[in-house]
């Protein structure tokens, strides 16, 4: 695994950079935030944190200016339906601290501003990332959230009927039909999805990731 590279910057664009390391030019996909944080082209001794993603038909390198950004890239990619390009689009739109705030406030309006993320996918990302920030102490520390403050009323114990009703309302607000919402929520209690947050996540997964 290649976790960082140090060399001379040959090219810096909002979507990728080229780094010369010992005479070999490495192209790294980057967020616009990382591109803006790098020094001028020609600068030597530049260190970029990296992630190598191996696919059947390609080996792609991605670069990051901070540990926070790389950690969020990893967490975003772990979400079903989120590839490297979409993860970089999120990181180009928000700094790690800004993203933590968007998730904490469940701000669907701001999340939907990310290129390639509509209302449905934005809602799913918020649900998934809320759980990530709540459970991941390392990530909270990296973005400056020392305590697991990303808890909402959706996580509080509520009657089963209210869970189903509120989860249904959330699905309807995302554009799903009443029939889709009803079918998606079938069996959520048996599956252990007994809070609104868990029920919504359960339904979205059954709906194919919030198409």
N, C-alpha and C positions, 0 to 999 in steps of 0.2 A: 504494500500500500504506500503510495506517495502522499505524504502529509504536508510537505512544504517544499518550495523551490526557491533558490537564491541565484540571481543573475542580473543581466542588463535588460532593461525594457527596450524592446524594439518597436512596439506598437501599442497604443492605448486607445480603445474605442469604448463606447458605452456598453457594448455587449460582449466584448472579448479583448484580451491582451495577448501579446506575444512576448515571451521572456527567453532570452538567450542564456542557456546554462551550459558552460563549457563547449560552446560552439554548436549546440543543438537548440533549435528554436521550438519552444513549447507554446502551443495556443491554448489558452484557458478561457472558458466561458465565465463571465463575471456579471455582477449586478452593476447598475449605473452608480451605486453608492461606492462600491469598491473601486471602480474606474476613476471616480472623482477624488478618491483618497490617495491614489498613487502619485508618485513624483513624475517629472517630465520624462518624455522619451529620451533615451540615451543614458539615463541614470543607472549606475552600476551598484551592485550590492543590495539589490531590492529583494526582500523576502516576501513571498506570497504563500499563505496557507492554502492547502489544496484538498480536493477530494477526487479520486479516480473512480469513474463509473464504467464498468465493463459490461457491454451488451454483446449479443450474438454477432452483430455486424460492425461494432465500433468500440473504441476505448476513448472515452471523453474525460478531459480534465477540467475542473472548475476551480476558480481561485477566489480567495476571500481576504479582506484586509484585517479582519478581526476574528477572534475565537467565537464571539457571540454570533456573528453572521454565519459562520460555518456550522455551529451547533443548530441554529434555526433551519438552515438548509437541510441538515440531516433529518430533523424532526418533520419538516414539511414533506420531504420525499417519502417518509414512512406512512403518510396518509394515502389511502387508496385513491388513485386517479390523479395524484399530483406528481408530475415529472420534473426533471431538472429545470426546464424552461419556465414552467409556472412558478416553481420555487424561487427562481431568480427574479421573476416579475414581482412577486410579493416583496422580496428583499430590495428591489429597486424602488418600490413605492413607500416602504416603511423602514425606519431604522429598527433594530431589535427592541429598543425601549418603546418606540411608537407602536410596534406590533403588539407588544404586551399590553399596552393601554387599550388598543382596539379590541383585543380579546377579552380583557377584563370588563369592558363596558358593553361587550357584544354589539359593537357598532357595525351593523350590516351595511349601512350607507357607505362608510369609508372602505370596508373590505371589498365591496362591489366595485370600487373604483380601480382595483387592480386589473390591468389588461388581461383578458381571458377568464375573468372571474365575474360571473353574473350573480343575481340574487340567490339562486338556489345553491350554487357551488360555494358562494360566500358564506351562507348560513351553515353549510356543512363544515367548512373550514373553521369557523368560529367554535362550533360544538367540539370538533376534534381537538383544536388547539387549546381550548379551555382545560380539557383533561390533561393535555401534555404539560402545560404550565403548572397545573395544580400538583401533579405527581412528580415532576422532575425538579428536584432541589438544585441540581447543578445548573440547569437552565435558568431557574429563578435567580440564582446568584449571579449568573453572567449578565442578565439584563437589569440587575439591581432590585429584584424583588426578593427580599430576604425571607418574607413570610408568605405562605400560600394564601394570598389575598384574593385569588381569582375564583371566589365562590360566589354563586348567585342564588337567587330565590329558587331557581330551577333545580338546585341540588338539595333543597330542604325537603324533609319528609312531608308528603301530602297524601291525601286519600287517593286510592287507586283510580276512582272515577275522575278526580280532578287531573291526575296525571294524563289519562287518556284524552280528556277534553282539551287540556292546554296544549298537549302535543299535537292534537288534531288541528287546533287553531293555528299553531305555528306552521304546520304543513300546508294548510290552506293559504296562509299569507305568503308562502313561497311559490304559490301557483299550482299546487297539486289539487286534483279534484277530490271531493268528499269520498268517492269510491276508492281512489288510490290511497288516501290517508287511512281509511278503515282497514283495507287489506294489508297495508304496510305495518300497522300496529297490532295485527292479530298475533297473539302468542307472546306479547312483550312481557307480561307479568311472569309467565312460565320461564322466560329467558333471563329473568332477574333484572329486567329494565324497569325498576320500580320508582325511579325519579323522572322528572320531566326531561332532564338532560339525557339520561340513558335511554328513555323511550324514544326521544327524537333521533338520537344516534342510531338506535336499532332500526327505526323506520327508514331512515335515509339509506342505510346499508341495504335494506331489502328493496328499496326503490332503485338500486343500481348506482348509488353514490350521488343521488341528487342530479339526475340528468338535466 
